[in-house]
Amino acid sequence: METHRTERPDVQQGVGALASFVRFVVCGGGVGLLAGAAVPLLATVMPWALANAVITVASTLLCTELHALFTFGTGRRAGLRRHLQSAGSATVAYVVTCAAMLLLHAVAASPGLAWEQAVYLGASALAGIGRFLVLRLCVFAGGREKEAVPVRPLPIAARLRHADLELAR
């Protein structure tokens, strides 16, 4: 039985876990630094919340493409399904960091900058590890797609004919 390769043959397929994690950190961190610089610049011409939303969407799209092509070595672009799944994992990571900060402020009335940064960075690190695992094991997991099962046509006696579909007047 011959299998057809859908990925590009000139790209090494399947990157090891450690290498893909390093690439994940480099890509995500690099784009994050660029996004951090872009938000204040864009906020000079529009409200900060809108600038943040625009840059967040753009950076998530860029990161998903980088993860598809470079981090996880799929050899092809991400596609709509993977973009949506990646956006979902980014949303969950955002909720985790927000929940951690809310919990900190519920426990300590005035925690101070050092505590806020420690909690935020810790939550971001855990959310990032979780996001990496979701992307690696679910979104960009290659070779796990099962072949389509052929569908048998219905017997002729069970098929509908055009005359069967006429509406009563």
PyMOL commands that set and color helices and strands:
alter all, ss='L'
color gray80, all
select helices_A, chain A and resi 17-42+48-71+79-107+113-139+156-158+162-165
alter helices_A, ss='H'
color red, helices_A
deselect
rebuild
show_as cartoon
